[in-house]
Structure formats: structure tokens, C-alpha cells
Amino acid sequence: MYPSTMIAFNVAKQTKLATVLGIEGFQVLFDKPETAKDRKVTFDPVNEFFTHCSATSENCVMLASKYFNLVSYEEALQLYKEYKNGQ
């Protein structure tokens, strides 16, 4: 059995320094069920951000473009082509 993220990162009440409740500029999205009792989260920015932080080498561009407004691979390529054509 694989260890959970909590075990892998040694997350426990004794090791926790803070709890992230939200990310400024992003909101939790819910689906629109028949009743409020059946409401489910469709997008949780805190969960997504910290899930991808566990493998930053693989997810750094996605995190940077989505959460820090930096360019993606496609945008960087387009900017490079524009730069080269302008010379």
C-alpha cells in the first residue's frame, strides 16, 4: 500500500504550522444539485495547489501560469516567435 500524502510529508497536528483556508483571487466552486445537502465541490483551489506542489518539477509551469499569472509553454513559444520575427 502506498503512503498517503499526509504520511509522506509528515503532516500531523504536532508538525503543522498553519492551515490554508483559501487562495486570494480563487474561490471554491460547487455544483448545482437539487438540494443543498447534496452539494459537492467541483473545484477547490487550495487542494489543487497543494496536491500539485508535491511534484513541483512536473507541475511548476501549470502552477506558475494558473496561480502566479506567468506564461505557459505555448505562450512562451508564441512570444519567442514574435520576438524572432521582429528582429
Helices and strands as residue ranges (DSSP letters): H 5-8, E 29-30, G 36-38, E 41-43, H 45-53, H 56-67, H 73-86
